[in-house]
Protein backbone atom coordinates (compact mmCIF):
# COMPACT_ATOMS: atom_id res chain seq x y z
CA UNK A 1 0.00 0.00 0.00
CA UNK A 2 1.28 3.43 -0.93
CA UNK A 3 -0.60 5.84 1.31
CA UNK A 4 0.28 9.38 0.27
CA UNK A 5 -1.64 12.60 -0.05
CA UNK A 6 0.27 14.16 -2.91
CA UNK A 7 -1.97 15.57 -5.62
CA UNK A 8 -1.39 17.86 -8.55
CA UNK A 9 -3.64 20.24 -10.42
CA UNK A 10 -2.96 20.03 -14.14
CA UNK A 11 -3.90 21.94 -17.31
CA UNK A 12 -5.60 20.26 -20.25
CA UNK A 13 -3.15 17.93 -21.96
CA UNK A 14 -4.64 18.71 -25.38
CA UNK A 15 -4.97 22.50 -25.49
CA UNK A 16 -3.21 23.70 -22.31
CA UNK A 17 -6.26 25.48 -20.90
CA UNK A 18 -7.12 25.47 -17.21
CA UNK A 19 -10.73 26.35 -17.96
CA UNK A 20 -12.56 23.13 -17.07
CA UNK A 21 -15.91 22.15 -15.57
CA UNK A 22 -16.54 19.34 -13.12
CA UNK A 23 -18.15 16.40 -14.85
CA UNK A 24 -18.13 13.79 -12.06
CA UNK A 25 -17.15 14.57 -8.43
CA UNK A 26 -14.60 12.46 -6.59
CA UNK A 27 -15.76 9.19 -5.06
CA UNK A 28 -12.46 8.45 -3.27
CA UNK A 29 -13.81 9.46 0.16
CA UNK A 30 -10.36 9.37 1.74
CA UNK A 31 -9.56 5.88 0.43
CA UNK A 32 -5.77 5.35 0.60
CA UNK A 33 -3.98 4.69 -2.67
CA UNK A 34 -2.92 1.04 -3.18
CA UNK A 35 -0.75 -0.37 -5.93
CA UNK A 36 -3.43 -3.01 -6.53
CA UNK A 37 -5.74 -0.21 -7.72
CA UNK A 38 -3.44 0.00 -10.77
CA UNK A 39 -3.88 -3.63 -11.81
CA UNK A 40 -5.17 -4.13 -15.34
CA UNK A 41 -7.80 -6.46 -13.89
CA UNK A 42 -8.85 -4.16 -11.04
CA UNK A 43 -12.60 -4.22 -10.35
CA UNK A 44 -12.60 -0.93 -8.43
CA UNK A 45 -15.24 0.51 -10.74
CA UNK A 46 -16.73 3.87 -9.84
CA UNK A 47 -13.89 4.88 -7.50
CA UNK A 48 -12.08 7.88 -8.93
CA UNK A 49 -10.77 11.41 -8.30
CA UNK A 50 -12.68 14.41 -9.69
CA UNK A 51 -13.24 14.13 -13.43
CA UNK A 52 -13.45 17.36 -15.44
CA UNK A 53 -14.11 18.38 -19.04
CA UNK A 54 -12.05 21.11 -20.71
CA UNK A 55 -14.33 23.98 -21.72
CA UNK A 56 -12.08 24.81 -24.68
CA UNK A 57 -11.42 21.50 -26.45
CA UNK A 58 -13.64 18.99 -24.63
CA UNK A 59 -10.94 16.64 -23.33
CA UNK A 60 -12.07 14.77 -20.21
CA UNK A 61 -9.50 13.98 -17.51
CA UNK A 62 -8.97 13.44 -13.78
CA UNK A 63 -8.11 16.68 -11.96
CA UNK A 64 -6.75 17.15 -9.38
CA UNK A 65 -5.12 13.74 -9.25
CA UNK A 66 -2.27 11.83 -7.67
CA UNK A 67 1.17 13.28 -8.28
CA UNK A 68 2.79 11.90 -11.45
CA UNK A 69 5.71 10.42 -9.50
CA UNK A 70 3.26 8.49 -7.31
CA UNK A 71 1.44 7.13 -10.37
CA UNK A 72 4.70 6.00 -11.96
CA UNK A 73 5.83 4.33 -8.74
CA UNK A 74 2.59 2.39 -8.45
CA UNK A 75 2.86 1.09 -11.99
CA UNK A 76 6.45 -0.01 -11.42
CA UNK A 77 5.55 -2.17 -8.38
CA UNK A 78 2.11 -3.48 -9.37
CA UNK A 79 1.60 -7.24 -9.81
CA UNK A 80 -1.43 -8.79 -11.49
CA UNK A 81 -1.61 -12.61 -11.48
CA UNK A 82 -5.26 -12.47 -12.61
CA UNK A 83 -4.07 -11.03 -15.92
CA UNK A 84 -2.00 -14.18 -16.47
CA UNK A 85 -5.09 -16.29 -15.82
CA UNK A 86 -6.97 -14.24 -18.43
CA UNK A 87 -4.23 -14.71 -21.02
CA UNK A 88 -6.41 -16.83 -23.35
CA UNK A 89 -8.82 -13.95 -23.93
CA UNK A 90 -5.93 -11.56 -24.59
CA UNK A 91 -4.45 -13.94 -27.16
CA UNK A 92 -7.72 -14.04 -29.14
CA UNK A 93 -8.06 -10.26 -28.93
CA UNK A 94 -4.51 -9.50 -30.04
CA UNK A 95 -4.55 -12.08 -32.85
CA UNK A 96 -7.54 -10.21 -34.24
CA UNK A 97 -5.90 -6.81 -33.65
CA UNK A 98 -2.70 -7.72 -35.49
CA UNK A 99 -4.39 -8.57 -38.79
CA UNK A 100 -5.29 -4.99 -39.90
CA UNK A 101 -1.81 -3.81 -38.94
CA UNK A 102 -0.24 -6.41 -41.20
CA UNK A 103 -2.44 -5.19 -44.05
CA UNK A 104 -1.53 -1.53 -43.47
CA UNK A 105 2.21 -2.18 -43.22
CA UNK A 106 2.45 -4.57 -46.19
CA UNK A 107 2.04 -1.73 -48.68
CA UNK A 108 4.51 0.72 -47.11
CA UNK A 109 7.48 -1.20 -45.75
CA UNK A 110 9.74 -4.15 -46.49
CA UNK A 111 10.46 -4.60 -42.76
CA UNK A 112 8.15 -5.72 -39.95
CA UNK A 113 9.21 -4.06 -36.72
CA UNK A 114 6.59 -3.63 -34.01
CA UNK A 115 6.73 -1.96 -30.60
CA UNK A 116 3.98 -2.52 -28.04
CA UNK A 117 3.96 0.24 -25.43
CA UNK A 118 2.68 -0.88 -22.03
CA UNK A 119 2.89 -4.50 -23.17
CA UNK A 120 2.40 -5.95 -19.65
CA UNK A 121 3.26 -9.69 -19.81
CA UNK A 122 3.94 -9.39 -23.54
CA UNK A 123 1.02 -11.21 -25.17
CA UNK A 124 0.98 -8.88 -28.20
CA UNK A 125 4.77 -9.08 -28.49
CA UNK A 126 4.63 -12.88 -28.44
CA UNK A 127 1.90 -13.09 -31.08
CA UNK A 128 3.68 -10.65 -33.38
CA UNK A 129 6.98 -12.47 -32.94
CA UNK A 130 5.33 -15.79 -33.83
CA UNK A 131 4.06 -14.20 -37.06
CA UNK A 132 7.51 -13.09 -38.14
CA UNK A 133 7.71 -9.58 -36.71
CA UNK A 134 10.74 -8.15 -34.97
CA UNK A 135 8.64 -7.46 -31.89
CA UNK A 136 9.62 -5.30 -28.91
CA UNK A 137 7.77 -4.21 -25.80
CA UNK A 138 8.19 -1.64 -23.03
CA UNK A 139 6.46 -2.08 -19.68
CA UNK A 140 6.84 -0.13 -16.41
CA UNK A 141 5.81 -3.02 -14.13
CA UNK A 142 8.90 -4.89 -12.99
CA UNK A 143 6.80 -8.00 -12.31
CA UNK A 144 5.03 -7.97 -15.69
CA UNK A 145 8.17 -7.29 -17.73
CA UNK A 146 9.96 -10.14 -15.94
CA UNK A 147 7.04 -12.43 -16.80
CA UNK A 148 7.48 -11.44 -20.46
CA UNK A 149 11.23 -11.97 -20.53
CA UNK A 150 10.78 -15.37 -18.89
CA UNK A 151 8.93 -16.35 -22.09
CA UNK A 152 11.90 -15.22 -24.19
CA UNK A 153 10.37 -11.93 -25.29
CA UNK A 154 12.24 -8.68 -26.02
CA UNK A 155 10.64 -6.50 -23.34
CA UNK A 156 12.29 -3.52 -21.66
CA UNK A 157 11.36 -2.55 -18.11
CA UNK A 158 10.41 1.12 -17.90
CA UNK A 159 8.59 3.78 -19.89
CA UNK A 160 9.01 4.64 -23.56
CA UNK A 161 10.95 7.76 -22.59
CA UNK A 162 13.31 5.72 -20.41
CA UNK A 163 13.85 2.96 -23.00
CA UNK A 164 15.92 5.22 -25.30
CA UNK A 165 14.91 3.34 -28.44
CA UNK A 166 16.33 4.31 -31.85
CA UNK A 167 14.65 7.00 -33.94
CA UNK A 168 12.68 6.15 -37.09
CA UNK A 169 13.00 2.42 -36.40
CA UNK A 170 9.58 0.81 -36.03
CA UNK A 171 6.97 0.20 -38.72
CA UNK A 172 4.20 -0.10 -36.11
CA UNK A 173 3.71 1.14 -32.56
CA UNK A 174 0.71 -0.08 -30.57
CA UNK A 175 -0.96 0.96 -27.32
CA UNK A 176 -3.70 -1.37 -26.14
CA UNK A 177 -5.62 0.05 -23.14
CA UNK A 178 -2.65 2.22 -22.15
CA UNK A 179 -3.13 5.86 -23.12
CA UNK A 180 -5.89 6.42 -20.54
CA UNK A 181 -3.38 5.54 -17.79
CA UNK A 182 -0.62 7.95 -18.82
CA UNK A 183 0.17 11.11 -16.87
CA UNK A 184 1.16 12.98 -20.08
CA UNK A 185 -0.38 11.39 -23.20
CA UNK A 186 0.76 14.21 -25.53
CA UNK A 187 4.39 13.69 -24.52
CA UNK A 188 4.05 9.93 -25.04
CA UNK A 189 2.62 10.50 -28.51
CA UNK A 190 5.64 12.62 -29.37
CA UNK A 191 7.89 9.79 -28.19
CA UNK A 192 5.98 7.40 -30.47
CA UNK A 193 6.47 9.82 -33.36
CA UNK A 194 10.20 9.80 -32.70
CA UNK A 195 10.62 6.01 -32.86
CA UNK A 196 8.25 5.39 -35.78
CA UNK A 197 9.51 5.40 -39.35
CA UNK A 198 8.06 8.06 -41.66
CA UNK A 199 4.76 6.61 -42.85
CA UNK A 200 4.69 4.21 -39.89
CA UNK A 201 1.42 3.17 -38.26
CA UNK A 202 0.31 4.00 -34.72
CA UNK A 203 -2.60 1.91 -33.34
CA UNK A 204 -4.35 2.96 -30.12
CA UNK A 205 -7.16 1.17 -28.31
CA UNK A 206 -8.89 2.98 -25.45
CA UNK A 207 -12.19 3.77 -23.76
CA UNK A 208 -14.70 6.20 -25.33
CA UNK A 209 -16.21 8.77 -22.96
CA UNK A 210 -18.47 10.07 -25.76
CA UNK A 211 -19.93 6.66 -26.66
CA UNK A 212 -23.66 6.08 -26.30
CA UNK A 213 -23.08 3.51 -23.55
CA UNK A 214 -20.93 5.93 -21.52
CA UNK A 215 -23.46 8.73 -21.92
CA UNK A 216 -26.38 6.50 -20.94
CA UNK A 217 -24.67 5.23 -17.79
CA UNK A 218 -23.18 8.59 -16.79
CA UNK A 219 -21.57 8.29 -13.31
CA UNK A 220 -22.30 4.52 -13.33
CA UNK A 221 -20.07 3.91 -16.37
CA UNK A 222 -17.66 1.23 -15.08
CA UNK A 223 -14.55 2.72 -16.71
CA UNK A 224 -14.63 5.69 -14.31
CA UNK A 225 -11.73 4.40 -12.21
CA UNK A 226 -8.85 5.69 -10.14
CA UNK A 227 -6.23 4.34 -12.55
CA UNK A 228 -7.79 6.09 -15.56
CA UNK A 229 -6.41 9.62 -15.86
CA UNK A 230 -7.73 10.54 -19.33
CA UNK A 231 -11.03 9.79 -21.02
CA UNK A 232 -10.64 10.22 -24.75
CA UNK A 233 -13.09 9.95 -27.59
CA UNK A 234 -12.26 9.48 -31.28
CA UNK A 235 -12.73 13.24 -31.61
CA UNK A 236 -10.32 14.36 -28.88
CA UNK A 237 -7.74 11.64 -29.56
CA UNK A 238 -7.73 12.55 -33.26
CA UNK A 239 -7.05 16.17 -32.32
CA UNK A 240 -4.11 15.22 -30.12
CA UNK A 241 -2.60 12.98 -32.76
CA UNK A 242 -3.00 15.59 -35.50
CA UNK A 243 -1.32 18.24 -33.34
CA UNK A 244 1.65 15.93 -32.86
CA UNK A 245 2.37 15.03 -36.48
CA UNK A 246 0.00 12.16 -37.24
CA UNK A 247 -2.65 11.69 -39.89
CA UNK A 248 -5.67 9.75 -38.65
CA UNK A 249 -6.54 6.91 -41.01
CA UNK A 250 -9.66 5.50 -39.38
CA UNK A 251 -11.27 4.51 -36.10
CA UNK A 252 -14.09 2.24 -35.02
CA UNK A 253 -15.69 0.71 -31.95
CA UNK A 254 -13.95 -2.52 -31.04
CA UNK A 255 -14.52 -4.85 -28.12
CA UNK A 256 -12.44 -7.75 -26.83
CA UNK A 257 -12.57 -11.40 -25.87
CA UNK A 258 -12.93 -12.38 -22.21
CA UNK A 259 -13.16 -15.76 -20.51
CA UNK A 260 -16.72 -16.32 -19.33
CA UNK A 261 -15.52 -16.96 -15.76
CA UNK A 262 -13.63 -13.67 -15.71
CA UNK A 263 -16.57 -11.81 -17.23
CA UNK A 264 -19.06 -12.89 -14.56
CA UNK A 265 -16.53 -12.04 -11.84
CA UNK A 266 -16.58 -8.43 -13.10
CA UNK A 267 -20.20 -8.18 -11.99
CA UNK A 268 -19.34 -8.47 -8.29
CA UNK A 269 -19.02 -4.71 -7.57
CA UNK A 270 -22.55 -4.23 -8.93
CA UNK A 271 -24.41 -7.32 -7.72
CA UNK A 272 -22.45 -9.72 -5.53
CA UNK A 273 -25.26 -12.28 -5.24
CA UNK A 274 -25.76 -12.45 -9.02
CA UNK A 275 -22.01 -12.67 -9.64
CA UNK A 276 -21.63 -15.55 -7.18
CA UNK A 277 -24.66 -17.37 -8.63
CA UNK A 278 -23.34 -17.09 -12.19
CA UNK A 279 -19.87 -18.13 -11.04
CA UNK A 280 -21.29 -21.31 -9.53
CA UNK A 281 -23.18 -22.06 -12.76
CA UNK A 282 -20.15 -21.41 -14.93
CA UNK A 283 -17.95 -23.54 -12.65
CA UNK A 284 -20.46 -26.41 -12.49
CA UNK A 285 -20.73 -26.66 -16.27
CA UNK A 286 -17.00 -26.03 -16.76
CA UNK A 287 -17.63 -22.97 -18.91
CA UNK A 288 -15.12 -20.70 -17.17
CA UNK A 289 -12.56 -20.82 -19.99
CA UNK A 290 -15.04 -20.25 -22.83
CA UNK A 291 -14.02 -17.11 -24.77
CA UNK A 292 -16.83 -14.57 -25.11
CA UNK A 293 -16.74 -11.54 -27.46
CA UNK A 294 -17.76 -8.40 -25.55
CA UNK A 295 -18.53 -5.08 -27.21
CA UNK A 296 -20.73 -2.36 -25.69
CA UNK A 297 -19.48 0.24 -28.16
CA UNK A 298 -17.52 2.13 -25.49
CA UNK A 299 -14.05 0.96 -26.59
CA UNK A 300 -12.48 2.03 -29.86
CA UNK A 301 -9.35 1.47 -31.92
CA UNK A 302 -7.78 4.30 -33.90
CA UNK A 303 -5.13 3.98 -36.61
CA UNK A 304 -2.87 6.90 -37.53
CA UNK A 305 0.11 7.40 -39.80
CA UNK A 306 3.31 9.36 -39.08
CA UNK A 307 3.36 12.18 -41.62
JOQUI-V544978 format. One record per residue. N is the residue number from 0. OMEGA is omega in radians with two decimals (* if undefined). Layout:
# JOQUI-V544978
n = <N,N>
omega = <OMEGA,OMEGA>
This chain:
# JOQUI-V544978
n = <0,1,2,3,4,5,6,7,8,9,10,11,12,13,14,15,16,17,18,19,20,21,22,23,24,25,26,27,28,29,30,31,32,33,34,35,36,37,38,39,40,41,42,43,44,45,46,47,48,49,50,51,52,53,54,55,56,57,58,59,60,61,62,63,64,65,66,67,68,69,70,71,72,73,74,75,76,77,78,79,80,81,82,83,84,85,86,87,88,89,90,91,92,93,94,95,96,97,98,99,100,101,102,103,104,105,106,107,108,109,110,111,112,113,114,115,116,117,118,119,120,121,122,123,124,125,126,127,128,129,130,131,132,133,134,135,136,137,138,139,140,141,142,143,144,145,146,147,148,149,150,151,152,153,154,155,156,157,158,159,160,161,162,163,164,165,166,167,168,169,170,171,172,173,174,175,176,177,178,179,180,181,182,183,184,185,186,187,188,189,190,191,192,193,194,195,196,197,198,199,200,201,202,203,204,205,206,207,208,209,210,211,212,213,214,215,216,217,218,219,220,221,222,223,224,225,226,227,228,229,230,231,232,233,234,235,236,237,238,239,240,241,242,243,244,245,246,247,248,249,250,251,252,253,254,255,256,257,258,259,260,261,262,263,264,265,266,267,268,269,270,271,272,273,274,275,276,277,278,279,280,281,282,283,284,285,286,287,288,289,290,291,292,293,294,295,296,297,298,299,300,301,302,303,304,305,306>
omega = <3.05,-3.02,-3.13,-3.13,-3.11,3.05,3.07,3.08,-2.99,3.00,3.09,-3.10,-3.12,-3.05,3.11,-3.11,2.99,3.13,-3.08,3.12,3.13,3.11,3.10,3.14,-3.14,3.04,-3.09,3.09,3.09,-3.14,3.13,3.13,3.11,3.12,3.13,3.08,-3.11,3.04,3.06,-3.07,3.12,3.09,-3.14,-3.12,3.07,3.11,-2.98,3.01,3.10,3.12,-3.04,3.05,3.11,-3.14,-3.12,-3.05,3.09,3.11,3.13,-3.09,3.11,-3.13,-0.11,-3.06,3.07,3.09,-3.08,-3.14,3.12,3.10,-3.12,-3.14,3.13,-3.14,3.14,-3.06,-3.04,3.03,-3.02,-3.13,3.14,3.11,3.13,3.12,-3.10,-3.04,-3.08,3.11,3.11,3.13,3.14,-3.13,-3.07,3.03,3.09,-3.08,-3.09,-3.04,3.14,3.11,3.10,3.11,-3.12,-3.07,-3.05,-3.05,-3.03,-3.03,3.07,3.11,3.14,3.14,-3.06,3.05,3.07,-3.10,-3.05,-2.96,-3.13,-3.10,2.97,-3.11,3.13,3.11,-3.12,-3.14,3.13,3.13,3.14,3.14,2.99,3.09,2.86,-2.93,3.12,3.01,2.95,-3.03,-3.11,-3.12,3.11,-3.12,-3.07,-3.13,3.07,3.06,-3.11,-3.12,3.09,3.08,3.08,-3.08,-3.12,-3.09,-3.12,3.07,3.11,3.12,3.11,3.12,-3.12,-3.02,3.11,3.14,-3.11,3.10,3.00,-3.02,-2.98,3.05,-3.11,2.93,-3.13,2.98,3.13,3.12,-3.08,-2.93,3.13,-3.13,-2.99,3.11,-3.12,-3.09,-3.11,3.11,3.13,3.11,3.09,3.06,3.08,3.12,-3.09,-3.05,3.11,2.97,2.97,-3.08,-3.13,-3.04,3.07,3.13,-3.11,3.05,-3.10,3.14,-3.05,-3.13,-3.12,3.12,3.13,-3.12,3.13,-3.12,3.11,-3.10,3.13,-3.10,3.12,3.10,-2.98,-3.09,2.99,-2.99,-3.11,-3.08,3.11,-3.07,-3.14,-3.12,-3.10,2.90,3.06,-3.12,-3.08,3.11,3.08,3.10,-3.10,3.12,-3.13,-3.14,-3.11,2.93,-3.12,3.01,-3.13,3.14,3.13,3.03,3.12,3.05,-3.12,3.14,-3.09,3.03,3.06,2.98,-3.11,3.13,3.12,-3.12,-3.11,3.10,3.12,3.14,-3.00,3.13,-3.10,-3.12,-3.05,-3.10,3.14,3.13,-3.12,3.11,-3.13,3.10,3.11,3.13,-3.12,3.13,-3.12,-3.09,3.10,3.14,-2.97,-3.06,3.12,3.10,-3.11,3.06,-3.11,3.12,3.08,3.12,-3.09,2.99,3.12,3.05,-3.14,3.09,-3.14,-3.12,3.07,-3.10,*>
